[in-house]
Structures are given as C-alpha cells and as structure tokens.
Amino acid sequence: PASPQKRAASPRRSPKKSPRKSPKKSPRKRSASP
C-alpha cells in the first residue's frame, strides 16, 4: 500500500497538472493589472 501512495503524491505535486497551484495562471497578477 506504500507504493500506490507515493504515486498519487507524484501527480499532486506536479505543477503541470495542477494549474491552480501555478503562480503563472494565478488571477492575482491579473487583478494588479488595470
């Protein structure tokens, strides 16, 4: 069970599949732009 648990953490940490964690797509920078 320790093997599949490490795999699930691999794609979760990946900022490529997680655009919400990506600071590039963050709407915070768009809000500063008038």
Order of alpha helices (4+ residues) and beta strands (2+ residues): alpha-alpha
